[in-house]
Amino acid sequence: MSVALSNRFQGGKAFGLLKARQERRLAEINREFLCDQKYSDEENLPEKLAAFKEKYMEFDLNNEGEIDLMSLKRMMEKLGVPKTHLEMKKMISEVTGGVSDTISYRDFVNMMLGKRSAVLKLVMMFEGKATESSPRPAGPPPERDIASLP
């Protein structure tokens, strides 16, 4: 997939095309979830799916449509919850049901909308609540002098 793009395009153009292709694939999967009767009673489903798609795309490092072990490691570190290799393998196994070594977007959405409380779901929900409750200050930090340091 990326080899065909790299023959015609390079750098940012190829990356942009990969991201656009991935976004179309994820939007198609979102439409499937919106049409699924199983999730018809879910509140704010379109908004939730849009948020899930954005978060998934942020951590799908190779743009292949799957979150692998290294992408999950980066996600956990960015969220401030670093995990060991074995803990991450267990998380992936918990989300995929032990079928795969990577988390597909369908698995990700099923986990986030499901009733089970997977560790990854709890971390993602905690990260969302933390960013909502405490907005980060904009601009450069205030200047400090030596006397104000602890």
Disulfide bonds with the S-S distance in Angstrom:
none
